[in-house]
């Protein structure tokens, strides 16, 4: 794959994040041909966190390649909130501006592509794209994000990011005081029930089956007029992604304006795990305070390492990752 001109790439692309496919690691005893293109750092995943890391590295005069396949998790959301100076702007607009600004650093190159293999070699890593092009890097940053696993409820995925929400700090203000539901059970339902009650007094928990809340939790929720409904959910009725009603298998229904839920997830890329990066019990890439993974030379930042899924947090972690990678290179060379 040849490099696109920076401006052409930026204008063609307004959505972010690298989609990585799992592959087996090559036998390290095999002598491999080193790629001609060599970088200090390759950033796999070009959303907010990856771009922030690349900017920090560009400002540190590092030769950087960002590889991005253009499928960020927040592409379903019409507006991004709680990111100061950009509150209420479409995610794609924020991303495009970030790409343009990162593109001003001549040592940073941006590529539209999909990584399908990474190999550890003595002094760094060889990154291979689906196009079979290969690039060498001393360090790696994975900012590949996660993939939400939608439940088997018709209408749920259509509303995801619009009126079925994951975060009150990102979207709660826009649905404040509205008729709101939480799809969940047990400790999650109790925890989120208490939190969402800050934004609305018209709140119901939809357990989607028998409640697993403790008697103490149930009593506490009911004392705050939070109802618990155990009917099995059949579907979510909506209009272009905006919730209208939640419909149950017994054909009863409830009017709603917003729903909170925490679906399962998986890593967008299996390559960190294949390289040997340890995962947490929740399934996130394990990192230290410097964004280092458990594999030397490999860093990670963004949604793939934390449940705090906000643009501002992704940017912060990306900046930290870029700074810490640069510091590590300096200390190795000094």
C-alpha positions in Angstrom: 0.0 0.0 0.0 1.4 3.4 -0.9 0.9 6.4 1.4 -1.9 8.8 0.6 -1.1 12.4 0.5 -1.8 13.8 3.9 -4.5 16.2 2.8 -6.1 13.8 0.5 -6.3 11.2 3.2 -7.7 13.7 5.7 -10.4 15.0 3.5 -11.5 11.5 2.5 -11.7 10.2 6.0 -13.8 11.4 8.9 -14.3 8.3 11.0 -11.7 6.5 13.0 -10.3 3.5 14.8 -8.4 0.5 13.5 -10.2 -2.8 12.9 -7.7 -5.6 13.5 -8.2 -9.3 12.7 -6.7 -12.1 14.8 -3.9 -14.1 13.4 -1.2 -16.5 14.7 2.2 -15.1 15.6 4.9 -16.3 13.2 7.7 -18.6 14.3 10.3 -16.2 15.7 13.1 -18.5 14.7 12.5 -17.7 11.1 14.7 -15.0 9.6 12.4 -12.4 8.2 13.2 -9.6 5.7 13.1 -6.2 7.4 10.7 -3.7 5.9 12.2 -0.7 4.1 9.8 1.7 5.9 10.9 2.2 9.5 9.3 4.2 12.2 9.9 5.1 15.8 6.3 4.4 16.7 3.4 2.8 14.9 0.0 3.7 16.3 -2.7 1.1 15.4 -6.0 2.8 15.6 -6.5 6.4 14.6 -9.4 7.6 16.8 -9.2 10.3 19.5 -6.7 8.4 21.7 -4.4 7.3 18.8 -4.4 10.8 17.3 -3.6 12.4 20.6 -0.7 10.0 21.1 0.6 10.7 17.6 0.4 14.5 18.2 2.5 14.2 21.4 5.0 12.1 19.4 5.0 14.4 16.4 5.8 17.3 18.7 8.7 15.2 20.1 10.1 14.9 16.6 9.4 11.2 16.3 8.7 9.4 13.0 5.2 8.0 13.4 2.8 6.0 11.3 -0.9 5.9 12.2 -2.9 3.1 10.7 -6.7 3.4 10.8 -9.5 1.4 9.3 -12.2 4.0 10.0 -14.7 2.3 12.3 -14.8 4.1 15.7 -17.2 2.9 18.3 -18.9 6.3 18.6 -19.8 6.5 14.9 -23.4 5.7 15.8 -23.7 8.8 18.0 -24.9 12.0 16.4 -23.3 14.4 18.9 -20.4 14.2 21.3 -20.7 15.9 24.7 -18.7 16.7 27.8 -15.5 17.4 25.9 -14.7 21.1 26.5 -14.4 23.3 23.4 -16.3 20.7 21.3 -19.4 20.1 23.3 -22.3 19.0 21.1 -20.3 18.6 17.9 -20.6 15.5 15.7 -17.9 13.0 16.5 -16.7 12.9 12.9 -16.1 16.7 12.8 -14.0 16.5 15.9 -12.1 13.6 14.4 -11.5 15.3 11.1 -10.2 18.4 12.8 -7.9 16.3 14.9 -6.6 14.6 11.8 -5.9 17.9 10.1 -4.0 19.2 13.2 -1.9 16.0 13.5 -1.2 16.2 9.8 0.6 19.5 10.3 3.5 17.5 11.9 5.7 16.4 9.0 7.1 13.4 10.9 3.7 11.9 11.3 2.1 9.9 8.5 -1.5 8.7 8.4 -2.6 5.6 6.5 -6.0 4.2 5.8 -5.6 0.4 6.2 -6.2 -2.7 8.3 -3.5 -4.5 10.3 -3.7 -8.2 10.2 -0.4 -9.3 11.8 2.3 -8.0 14.2 5.6 -9.8 14.8 8.0 -9.2 17.6 11.6 -9.0 16.4 14.8 -8.3 18.4 14.8 -4.5 18.2 11.1 -3.8 17.6 8.0 -5.0 15.7 7.0 -5.7 12.1 3.5 -4.7 11.3 1.8 -6.2 8.3 -1.4 -4.8 6.7 -4.1 -6.8 4.9 -2.6 -5.4 1.7 0.6 -7.4 2.6 2.6 -4.1 3.0 5.0 -4.3 6.0 6.4 -1.6 8.2 9.0 -1.7 11.1 8.6 0.2 14.4 10.6 0.3 17.6 7.4 0.8 19.6 3.7 0.1 19.3 0.6 1.9 20.6 -2.7 0.1 20.4 -5.6 2.5 20.4 -7.9 0.0 18.8 -11.0 0.4 21.0 -13.7 -2.2 21.7 -16.7 -3.6 19.9 -20.1 -3.5 21.8 -22.0 -6.8 21.6 -25.6 -5.9 21.1 -28.3 -8.0 23.0 -30.8 -9.9 20.9 -33.5 -7.3 21.4 -35.0 -6.0 18.1 -34.6 -2.2 18.0 -31.7 -2.1 20.5 -28.9 -1.7 18.1 -30.9 0.8 16.0 -31.1 3.1 19.0 -27.6 2.6 20.3 -25.8 5.9 20.8 -29.0 7.9 20.1 -31.5 7.0 22.7 -30.1 3.8 24.1 -27.2 5.1 26.0 -24.1 3.9 28.0 -23.0 7.1 29.8 -25.0 9.8 31.7 -22.0 12.1 31.6 -22.0 11.9 27.8 -25.8 12.0 27.2 -27.7 12.4 30.5 -28.2 16.2 30.2 -30.0 15.8 26.9 -32.5 13.4 28.4 -32.8 15.0 31.9 -36.2 14.8 33.6 -37.5 12.5 30.8 -39.1 9.1 31.3 -36.1 6.8 31.5 -35.4 3.1 31.8 -32.4 1.0 32.7 -32.1 -2.4 31.1 -30.1 -4.4 33.6 -30.2 -6.6 36.7 -28.4 -7.2 40.0 -25.6 -5.0 41.1 -25.4 -3.1 37.8 -29.1 -2.2 38.0 -28.7 -1.0 41.6 -25.5 1.0 40.9 -26.9 2.6 37.8 -30.3 3.2 39.3 -28.7 5.3 42.0 -26.6 7.2 39.5 -29.3 7.9 36.9 -31.7 9.1 39.6 -29.5 12.3 39.6 -30.9 13.2 36.1 -34.5 12.1 36.4 -37.2 11.2 38.9 -39.1 9.2 36.3 -36.9 6.1 36.3 -37.7 2.3 36.0 -35.4 -0.7 36.0 -36.2 -3.3 33.4 -34.6 -6.6 34.7 -35.7 -8.5 31.6 -36.6 -11.5 33.7 -36.6 -12.4 37.4 -34.8 -9.8 39.5 -31.5 -10.7 41.0 -31.4 -7.6 43.2 -31.0 -8.3 46.9 -33.9 -7.5 49.2 -31.9 -4.6 50.6 -31.2 -3.2 47.1 -34.8 -3.6 46.1 -36.0 -1.8 49.2 -33.5 1.1 48.6 -34.6 1.6 45.0 -38.3 1.5 45.9 -37.7 4.1 48.6 -36.6 6.4 45.8 -39.7 5.5 43.7 -37.7 3.4 41.3 -39.8 0.6 40.0 -38.4 -2.8 39.1 -40.1 -4.5 36.1 -39.4 -8.2 35.6 -41.3 -8.8 32.3 -39.2 -10.3 29.5 -38.4 -7.7 26.8 -39.6 -8.5 23.3 -38.5 -5.4 21.4 -37.8 -1.7 21.5 -40.1 0.4 19.4 -38.5 3.5 18.0 -38.5 6.1 15.3 -35.2 6.5 13.4 -33.3 5.4 16.5 -35.3 7.4 19.1 -37.1 5.2 21.6 -40.9 5.3 21.8 -41.8 2.2 23.8 -40.4 -0.9 25.3 -42.5 -3.9 24.4 -42.7 -7.1 26.5 -43.3 -10.7 25.6 -46.7 -10.6 27.3 -47.6 -7.7 24.9 -47.6 -5.1 27.6 -45.6 -2.0 26.9 -44.2 1.1 28.5 -43.6 4.6 27.1 -40.0 5.8 27.3 -37.7 8.6 26.0 -34.3 7.1 26.9 -32.8 3.8 28.0 -29.4 3.1 29.7 -27.7 -0.2 29.2 -24.3 -1.8 29.5 -24.0 -4.4 26.8 -21.1 -6.8 26.7 -18.0 -6.1 24.6 -14.9 -7.6 23.1 -11.6 -6.2 22.0 -11.6 -4.7 18.6 -8.2 -6.3 18.0 -7.0 -9.7 19.2 -3.4 -8.8 18.2 -2.4 -7.4 21.7 -3.5 -10.7 23.3 -1.7 -12.7 20.6 1.5 -10.7 21.3 1.2 -11.6 25.0 -0.5 -8.5 26.4 -2.3 -9.5 29.6 -6.0 -8.7 29.9 -7.9 -7.7 33.0 -10.7 -9.8 34.4 -13.2 -7.5 32.7 -11.4 -8.0 29.3 -9.5 -4.8 29.0 -5.8 -4.6 28.1 -3.9 -4.4 31.3 -1.7 -1.2 31.6 0.3 0.7 34.2 0.2 4.4 34.9 2.4 5.0 31.9 0.0 3.2 29.6 2.5 0.4 29.3 1.1 -3.1 28.6 2.7 -6.3 30.0 4.8 -6.7 26.8 7.9 -4.5 26.6 7.7 -1.8 23.9 3.9 -2.1 23.6 1.6 0.6 24.9 -2.2 0.9 24.8 -4.7 3.7 25.4 -8.4 4.5 24.9 -11.5 2.4 25.2 -9.5 -0.8 25.0 -8.1 -0.3 28.4 -10.9 1.3 30.5 -14.6 1.4 31.0 -14.5 5.2 31.2 -15.6 5.8 27.6 -15.4 9.5 27.1 -13.6 11.5 24.4 -11.8 13.6 27.0 -10.5 10.5 28.8 -9.4 8.9 25.5 -7.5 12.1 24.6 -5.8 12.2 28.0 -4.7 8.6 27.8 -3.4 9.1 24.3 -1.3 12.1 25.2 0.1 10.2 28.2 1.0 7.2 26.0 2.7 9.4 23.4 4.8 11.2 26.1 5.7 7.9 27.8 6.7 6.2 24.6 9.0 9.2 23.7 10.5 9.1 27.2 11.3 5.4 26.9 13.0 5.9 23.5 15.0 8.8 24.9 16.2 6.8 27.9 17.1 3.8 25.6 19.2 6.1 23.3 20.7 8.5 25.8 
